[in-house]
Each structure stands twice: as C-alpha cells, then as structure tokens.
Amino acid sequence: MLILFLIISICILCLIYLIILIYSRPLHGIPIADHYNPIFGHLLTFLKNFDHVHDARLQEALRQESLGHACFQELLPLLPPRVDLLTPELVEFVLRSEFNSFEKGSIFTEPFLEVFGQGILNVDGAQWKFHRRMAQHLVTRNGMNKAQEVFIEHANRFLKLLRNVKSADMQVLFHRYTMDCTCELVCGFDLDSLSTQSTVPFVDAFDNGIAISVRRFLMPTFLWKFKRWLNIGDEKLLKQYCLVINEFVMDIVKEHNVIGDDLLSRLLEEENMTKELLRDILVTMIAAGRDTVAVALTHLFHMLHKHPDVEQKLIDELHEKANNVISEEILSNLTYMDCVILEVCRLYPPLPLDFKVCARDIHLPGATNILLPKSTIVSYTPYHFHRLSSVWGLDAMDFIPERWLDADGKVKVESQFKFLSFNAGPRLCLGRAMALLEVKILAAILLNEFHFKLNDEKNFDTRFKFTTTCPFANGLNMIVMRREHASTNS
C-alpha cells in the first residue's frame, strides 16, 4: 500500500512538473531574471523578498539595465512568462502603438471580479470605452470647478481635526479624506468618515475586499476558485464584505433623489443602465479616486519629513504667493508645489506595477525582433522604471523636485511613456489633473498651518502593504505641530 502511494505521489509530482515546463517555460531571446529555478521559476525569490518585493525587483531591473537589456522575464509556476519593459519605446509600443494587441486579460480581471465587477479598471474594448465616456463627466470644466470646491471643503474639515490632536496616523486620515471627497463627487453623498474615530463598515469592507482580491494573485487560479466554491476562509469573508459594499452603494442610489453635478446623477440618466452595472461603476470609481491620491499624500508628507529643505521652499512659496491664505486663485501659482508633487509621484507612483496580456502573437520592435506568444504577460513597473538612469538620468534615484522645472521656471511636461504614474496611451488617466489638484489643495492648506514629523523615526517601518497601491505597511504616525504665526484658513 505504501509503495502504491509513493508511486502515485511521484506520478502526480511528475505531472505537475511537466505542466510547469510546458506552461511556464522561458521565452526565447529574452533575458531571465536572476535566481531562476527550473521547477519553481522565481517563486522562491518572490517569497523571500515578499516584504520588500518592489525594491527587490528594482535591484533586478537595475542589473538588467546595466547589461544593456531593454526587457527581462520573470516566471512563476502555472503562469505564463511575464516580460517587464525597461525602455519608453517598448512601453509606447504596448500602451499606444499596439494598444489593441494587449488587454487586461482574465489573469487580472478574475481576481477582482467580485469587488470591481465590470468597472472601468476591469474591462477592455467596447465596455472600457463606455466607462471612459461616463467618467469624462467628472473632468469637464464644471466638474473640475465642483471638485475644487469639494476638496477645499473637506481640506478645511481636515484642518479643524488636526487642531485638536498632537499626533495622528496621517495615512489613515489621508485615506478617509480621499474617500469623503470621492464619495461626494461620484455619489453626491457626504460620508464624512474623517470626523469619526470609529471604523466605517463600508470602508472596512472595501479595504478588506480589495486585500483578499490581491492575495488571490499569490496562489494558482484553480486554488482560490476551489476555495470560493467551498465557501471557506478568505473567500467566505470576501462574499460577506461584498454584501456590505453592495448594500452601501445601493442604499446611496435609493436615497439619491436630487439630480446634481455628481457622477451618479449622470449615470441615472443613461438608458439601459442596470443595477449591477451602476454598482460596478460606482465602486470602481471610488477605488480609483481614493487609494491612489491617499498614497500620493502619504508619501508626500513622508518625503517632506525626510527633506526639510524642500519643505522650507514650499513654505516660502506659500508665504510669497499665498500670503498665508489658501484660496482658489493662488493654487495655480504654486509652481514649486507642483514640482514636489510630481517628484513624489515619480519615486512613489500610486500604482507601482501594472501589466497587460498579449491578445495575439506579436513581435517586440527592435533589432532582436522577439516574439511574444499569445497570453504572455507584459508588465510595466513605474516603481523601478522611474529609477532607471537610462530613462531619468544619473540622479534618477534622488528626490529632486527641481528636475520638473524648465529653463523658463515653468513646470516641465514629460512624455507619458517616460512618466508612467498616470498610465499612458489611450488609457491615460482621465483624472490626472483632478488627482494632482486634490493633493495640492490639501498639502497647501495643511502645510500652511502645521509642521509634521515622524513620531518614531528610528523604528519607522518603510515596508509597503502588498496591495494594488504602495501604502506603508504600518501607517504614517506623525507628530502635528502648529507653525509659528500660522494663519487660519477657515
């Protein structure tokens, strides 16, 4: 009996190994990342570096760059090879020149299906075009004016909150601020999560639902689908979280009686709008508007703590151009503030990694004429792409806001295929200007009155959570100090 069991086990292992060899074999002509194992691919390296995966992949990208390679491949068991791009030319090829040859693919969309459904982040083709047309309502001139009013209103609420505390986890507060702003712009609903010390059920369900969806990427697809079928563990919790999310969103829809400037009002006028699609659009837009901006704010305030000279320049600019009073009129004149925010987004892009899937066999451009078979994963990784000296110069690793100033002292416009923080090509983020404005307004209002420093710099945890964005694993706890001669803005 024991011998039979051993024989069956060996056969199963051989079958798994054969599947891995066939399905996850390296592509010809593309450099392979270091520490490749014929059976496990780069899985062991990934698990070893899990707590700092972006920095570990950065080191590999720098190594490949030093060897003169334009891309390299990484392999994980039971997944197609993933090719990571290291030049603006290849990024442009994938994101614009051959846009229709690359898609989101089920490898990305399926793990997020319960949370995002058929939202803009989870679809291609005609569905994506429809969602993009709907989202354009937010970035019209009227939409931007409305957004500025909302940002200033909620920023002043943030200001009042900080006047009554000595320290705070700014990362948590930034996420609540952006959630409140986004809910008002998207749904016309004032969530006001910033004012409460307790947790908000929808926010908790939203965060946990996304976290579980992201963890699906750490296991073979068949495994998490099997757990979902059994309704156990994380998969059971995900269903519960989605019920909370769905109930919250549909309650907002039911109570939305007044047609206003928000996206929901526009969607309700659309013919053939189903409840399911309405829910997917709202949830996806809330996710897109909250997490990326909150992470940008988190890293902005962390970098200002690390670079007090930059913070002082910002304060000097506020004194000179704003006369210590933040208003709508002076925001466009804060040029150095724009440069600082863009530099933060360069080094700490809100979405540190993104990828597409080849919809057909296709050759990469260049002398090598490398073939990418259908279903190959193609990634572009702003976190290490923005640190490549071949793309951003020898000082690419350094925090230098002045790099964004041109010879006339105006903010420089870089190629979208060099600066990937807001995607590129037809999928260039519609909300780019709105997101930068939201960061700028809150930063200007808070820095005008307060100085922030880490509560425990010696033991600060610089690791990131494993999620779609790059928030700190254990928050950003900062001491809040009133500036001398600070003026009130509300």
C-alpha positions in Angstrom: 0.0 0.0 0.0 2.8 2.4 0.9 4.6 1.6 -2.4 1.4 2.3 -4.3 1.0 5.6 -2.5 4.6 6.6 -3.3 4.2 5.7 -7.0 1.0 7.8 -7.2 2.7 10.7 -5.5 5.7 10.5 -7.8 3.4 10.4 -10.8 1.5 13.4 -9.6 4.7 15.4 -9.0 6.0 14.4 -12.5 2.7 15.6 -14.0 2.9 18.9 -12.2 6.5 19.3 -13.3 5.5 18.6 -16.9 2.7 21.1 -16.8 5.1 23.7 -15.3 7.7 23.0 -18.0 5.1 23.3 -20.8 3.1 26.3 -19.5 5.7 28.3 -17.7 8.8 27.8 -19.8 11.0 30.8 -20.5 10.6 32.7 -23.7 13.4 32.5 -26.3 15.6 35.6 -26.7 14.6 37.5 -23.5 17.0 37.7 -20.5 15.8 35.8 -17.5 15.8 37.5 -14.0 18.4 36.2 -11.6 17.8 33.2 -9.3 15.7 31.3 -11.7 14.7 27.7 -10.7 13.6 25.3 -13.4 10.8 24.0 -11.2 9.7 26.9 -9.2 10.7 29.7 -11.5 11.2 32.9 -9.4 8.6 31.8 -6.8 11.2 31.2 -4.1 12.8 34.6 -4.7 9.4 36.3 -4.6 8.6 34.7 -1.3 12.0 35.5 0.1 11.5 39.2 -0.8 7.8 39.4 -0.2 8.1 42.2 2.4 10.1 44.4 0.0 9.1 43.0 -3.4 9.2 46.4 -5.2 12.8 47.1 -4.0 13.9 43.6 -4.8 12.5 43.9 -8.4 14.2 47.3 -8.6 17.6 45.8 -8.0 16.9 43.2 -10.7 15.8 45.9 -13.1 18.9 47.9 -12.4 21.0 44.8 -13.0 19.3 44.2 -16.4 19.7 47.9 -17.3 23.4 47.7 -16.6 23.7 44.8 -19.0 22.0 46.9 -21.7 18.8 44.9 -21.8 15.5 46.5 -22.9 13.4 44.0 -21.0 13.6 40.8 -18.9 11.4 38.0 -18.0 10.2 36.5 -14.7 8.4 33.2 -14.3 6.1 31.7 -11.7 4.6 28.2 -11.7 1.4 27.7 -13.6 1.5 31.2 -15.1 2.7 32.4 -18.5 6.0 34.2 -18.5 6.0 37.9 -17.5 8.1 40.3 -19.6 9.0 43.6 -17.8 9.7 46.6 -20.0 12.7 48.9 -19.4 12.5 51.5 -22.2 10.0 54.2 -23.1 10.0 52.9 -26.7 8.7 49.4 -25.6 6.2 51.0 -23.2 4.8 53.2 -26.0 4.6 50.1 -28.3 2.5 48.2 -25.8 0.3 51.1 -24.5 -0.2 53.0 -27.7 1.2 51.7 -31.0 -0.2 48.2 -30.5 -2.9 49.1 -28.0 -5.5 46.6 -29.3 -3.0 43.8 -29.2 -2.7 43.9 -25.4 -5.6 43.6 -22.9 -6.3 43.3 -19.2 -6.8 39.6 -19.5 -8.6 37.2 -17.2 -5.4 36.8 -15.1 -6.1 40.4 -13.8 -9.9 40.7 -14.1 -11.0 37.5 -12.5 -9.3 38.1 -9.1 -11.1 41.5 -8.9 -14.4 40.4 -10.3 -16.4 40.3 -7.0 -15.2 43.8 -6.0 -14.9 45.7 -9.2 -17.2 43.7 -11.4 -17.4 45.2 -14.9 -16.0 48.5 -13.8 -13.5 50.5 -15.9 -10.5 49.0 -14.2 -11.6 45.5 -15.1 -12.7 45.6 -18.7 -11.4 46.1 -22.3 -12.8 47.0 -25.6 -16.3 48.5 -26.0 -17.1 48.2 -22.3 -13.9 50.2 -21.4 -14.9 52.9 -24.0 -18.4 53.2 -22.4 -17.0 53.6 -18.9 -14.4 56.2 -20.1 -17.2 58.2 -21.7 -19.2 58.1 -18.4 -16.1 59.1 -16.4 -15.5 62.2 -18.6 -18.4 63.9 -16.8 -16.1 64.4 -13.8 -13.3 66.2 -15.7 -15.3 68.8 -17.6 -14.7 72.4 -16.7 -17.8 72.3 -14.5 -16.7 69.0 -13.0 -13.2 70.4 -12.1 -14.8 73.5 -10.5 -17.1 71.3 -8.4 -14.1 69.1 -7.5 -12.1 72.1 -6.3 -14.9 73.3 -4.1 -15.3 69.8 -2.6 -11.5 69.4 -2.0 -11.3 72.8 -0.2 -14.4 72.0 1.9 -13.0 68.6 3.1 -9.5 70.0 3.5 -10.8 72.6 5.9 -12.5 69.8 7.9 -9.2 68.0 8.0 -7.6 71.2 9.3 -10.1 71.5 12.1 -9.5 67.9 13.1 -5.7 68.4 13.3 -6.1 71.5 15.5 -7.3 69.1 18.3 -4.6 66.4 18.1 -0.9 66.2 18.9 -0.2 63.1 16.7 -2.1 61.1 14.1 -1.7 58.2 11.6 -1.7 60.5 8.6 -2.0 57.6 6.2 -5.4 56.6 7.8 -6.6 60.2 7.7 -5.5 60.7 4.1 -7.5 57.6 3.0 -10.5 59.0 4.9 -10.2 62.4 3.3 -10.0 61.0 -0.2 -12.8 58.6 0.5 -15.0 61.5 1.6 -14.1 63.6 -1.4 -14.6 60.8 -3.9 -18.0 59.7 -2.4 -19.3 63.3 -2.8 -18.0 63.7 -6.3 -19.1 60.2 -7.5 -22.2 59.6 -5.5 -23.3 63.1 -4.2 -23.1 61.6 -0.7 -21.2 63.1 2.3 -19.7 60.1 4.0 -17.8 62.3 6.5 -15.6 59.4 7.6 -12.9 61.9 8.6 -14.9 63.1 11.6 -15.4 59.8 13.2 -12.9 57.9 15.4 -14.6 54.6 14.9 -14.4 52.4 11.8 -16.9 52.8 9.0 -18.4 49.4 7.9 -18.3 50.2 4.2 -14.7 51.5 4.3 -13.6 48.4 6.2 -15.4 46.1 3.8 -13.9 48.0 0.9 -10.4 47.7 2.2 -10.7 44.0 3.2 -12.4 43.1 -0.1 -9.6 44.6 -2.1 -6.9 43.0 0.1 -8.4 39.5 -0.4 -8.7 40.1 -4.1 -5.0 41.0 -4.3 -4.0 37.9 -2.2 -5.5 35.8 -5.0 -2.5 36.6 -7.1 -0.3 34.7 -4.6 -1.9 31.3 -5.5 -2.8 29.3 -8.6 -6.2 30.4 -10.0 -7.6 26.9 -9.5 -6.9 27.0 -5.8 -8.7 30.2 -4.9 -11.6 29.2 -7.2 -11.8 25.9 -5.4 -11.9 27.8 -2.0 -14.6 30.0 -3.4 -16.6 27.0 -4.4 -16.2 25.5 -1.0 -17.0 29.0 0.5 -14.2 28.8 3.1 -11.5 31.1 4.5 -10.8 34.4 2.7 -13.3 33.5 0.0 -16.2 33.2 2.5 -15.1 36.6 4.0 -15.0 38.2 0.6 -18.6 37.3 0.0 -19.5 39.0 3.3 -17.5 42.1 2.5 -19.1 42.4 -0.9 -22.6 42.2 0.6 -21.7 45.2 2.8 -20.3 47.1 -0.2 -23.3 46.3 -2.4 -25.8 47.3 0.3 -24.0 50.6 1.0 -23.9 51.5 -2.7 -27.4 50.6 -3.5 -28.7 52.5 -0.4 -27.0 55.6 -1.8 -28.7 55.0 -5.1 -32.1 54.6 -3.5 -31.6 57.8 -1.5 -30.3 59.8 -4.4 -33.4 62.0 -5.1 -31.8 65.2 -6.3 -30.0 65.5 -9.6 -26.7 67.2 -9.1 -23.2 67.5 -10.5 -22.1 64.1 -9.3 -21.4 61.1 -11.5 -24.3 59.1 -10.1 -26.8 61.8 -11.4 -25.3 61.4 -14.9 -25.5 57.6 -14.7 -29.1 57.6 -13.7 -29.9 59.5 -16.9 -28.3 56.8 -19.0 -30.6 54.4 -20.8 -30.3 50.7 -20.2 -28.3 51.2 -17.0 -28.7 48.1 -14.9 -28.3 48.0 -11.1 -25.3 45.7 -11.4 -23.5 48.0 -13.9 -24.4 51.0 -11.8 -22.9 49.3 -8.7 -19.7 48.3 -10.6 -19.1 51.8 -11.9 -19.6 53.5 -8.6 -17.4 51.0 -6.6 -14.6 51.2 -9.2 -14.6 55.0 -9.4 -14.5 55.2 -5.6 -11.5 52.9 -5.6 -9.7 54.8 -8.3 -10.4 58.2 -6.7 -9.5 57.2 -3.1 -6.4 54.9 -2.9 -4.1 56.5 -5.4 -4.5 60.0 -4.1 -4.2 58.9 -0.5 -1.0 57.1 -1.2 0.4 60.1 -3.0 -0.4 62.3 0.0 1.2 59.8 2.4 4.5 59.7 0.5 4.5 63.5 0.0 4.4 64.1 3.8 6.9 61.4 4.4 9.3 62.9 1.9 8.9 66.4 3.3 9.9 65.0 6.7 13.0 63.5 5.1 13.8 66.6 3.1 13.2 69.7 5.4 14.9 71.9 2.8 12.2 71.1 0.3 9.5 71.7 2.9 11.0 75.1 3.7 10.9 76.0 0.0 7.2 75.1 -0.1 6.6 77.3 3.0 8.5 80.2 1.4 6.4 79.8 -1.8 3.2 79.8 0.3 4.3 83.0 2.1 5.3 84.7 -1.1 2.4 83.8 -3.4 -0.4 82.9 -1.0 0.3 85.4 1.8 -0.5 82.5 4.2 -4.1 82.4 3.0 -5.1 79.5 0.7 -7.7 80.3 -1.8 -8.8 79.1 -5.2 -7.0 81.9 -7.0 -3.5 81.3 -5.8 -3.4 77.5 -6.4 -2.3 77.8 -10.0 0.7 79.9 -8.9 2.3 77.3 -6.6 4.8 76.1 -9.2 7.3 74.5 -6.8 4.4 72.7 -5.1 3.5 71.2 -8.5 7.2 70.0 -8.9 7.3 68.4 -5.5 4.1 66.5 -6.0 5.2 65.3 -9.4 8.6 64.2 -8.0 6.8 62.2 -5.2 4.6 60.6 -7.8 7.8 59.7 -9.8 9.6 57.9 -7.0 6.4 56.6 -5.3 3.9 56.0 -8.1 0.5 55.3 -6.6 0.3 52.2 -8.9 3.8 50.7 -8.6 3.1 47.9 -11.1 0.7 47.3 -14.0 0.5 44.8 -16.7 -1.3 43.6 -19.9 -1.7 40.3 -21.6 -0.9 39.6 -25.2 -4.2 39.1 -27.1 -2.3 37.6 -30.0 1.2 36.5 -31.0 3.3 39.7 -31.5 6.9 40.7 -32.1 8.5 43.4 -30.0 10.1 46.2 -32.1 13.9 46.5 -32.3 16.8 44.6 -33.7 16.1 41.4 -31.7 12.5 41.0 -33.1 11.5 39.0 -30.1 8.2 37.0 -30.3 5.7 37.3 -27.5 3.2 34.4 -27.8 -0.5 35.0 -27.1 -1.2 35.1 -23.3 2.3 36.3 -22.4 2.1 38.8 -19.5 3.7 42.2 -20.2 4.4 44.4 -17.2 5.5 48.0 -16.9 6.6 48.9 -13.4 6.7 52.6 -12.6 8.4 52.0 -9.3 11.6 50.8 -10.9 11.1 52.3 -14.3 11.2 55.8 -12.8 14.5 54.9 -11.1 16.4 53.9 -14.3 19.3 56.2 -15.1 18.8 55.4 -18.8 15.3 56.9 -18.6 15.7 59.6 -15.9 19.4 60.4 -15.8 22.2 59.5 -13.3 20.3 61.1 -10.4 17.1 59.1 -11.1 17.2 57.6 -7.5 17.3 61.0 -5.9 14.5 63.2 -4.7 15.0 66.4 -6.8 11.8 68.4 -7.4 13.8 70.9 -9.5 14.1 68.4 -12.3 10.5 69.3 -13.2 11.3 73.0 -13.9 12.2 74.0 -17.4 14.5 76.9 -18.4 11.7 79.4 -18.0 10.8 78.3 -14.5 7.6 76.6 -15.6 6.6 73.0 -14.9 8.1 70.6 -17.4 5.8 68.3 -19.3 7.5 64.8 -19.6 6.5 62.1 -22.1 3.7 59.9 -20.7 5.8 56.9 -21.8 8.6 58.1 -19.5 6.4 59.2 -16.6 4.0 56.4 -16.0 2.4 57.3 -12.8 -0.9 58.0 -14.6 -0.7 55.3 -17.2 -0.2 56.2 -20.8 -1.7 55.9 -24.3 -5.5 55.6 -24.7 -5.7 54.5 -21.0 -4.0 57.7 -19.8 -5.8 58.5 -16.5 -8.7 60.9 -17.1 -8.5 62.1 -13.5 -4.8 63.1 -13.6 -5.4 66.8 -13.3 -8.1 66.3 -10.6 -5.9 64.0 -8.6 -2.9 66.4 -8.6 -5.3 69.2 -7.7 -6.6 67.2 -4.7 -3.1 66.6 -3.4 -2.1 70.2 -4.0 -5.1 71.7 -2.1 -4.8 69.5 1.0 -1.0 69.9 1.1 -1.1 73.7 0.8 -3.8 74.1 3.5 -2.2 71.7 6.0 1.4 72.9 5.5 0.3 76.5 5.8 -0.6 75.8 9.4 1.3 72.7 10.5 4.7 71.1 10.5 4.8 67.3 10.6 7.5 64.9 11.7 7.6 61.1 12.3 6.6 60.0 15.7 9.3 57.3 15.9 11.7 57.8 13.1 14.2 55.2 14.4 11.7 52.4 14.2 9.6 53.6 11.2 8.6 50.7 9.0 9.3 51.6 5.4 7.8 48.4 4.0 4.7 48.5 1.8 1.5 46.6 2.1 1.0 44.0 -0.6 -1.8 45.6 -2.5 -2.6 47.5 -5.7 -1.0 50.7 -4.5 2.0 51.2 -2.2 0.8 52.4 1.3 3.1 51.8 4.2 2.6 48.5 6.0 2.1 50.1 9.4 0.9 53.6 8.6 2.5 57.0 8.9 2.3 58.1 12.5 3.3 61.8 12.7 3.6 64.5 15.3 1.4 67.5 14.4 2.9 70.9 15.4 1.4 74.3 14.8 3.6 76.7 12.9 4.5 80.0 14.5 2.4 82.8 13.1 0.3 80.3 11.2 -2.8 81.9 9.8 -6.2 80.2 9.8 -7.8 79.3 6.6 -11.3 78.7 7.8 
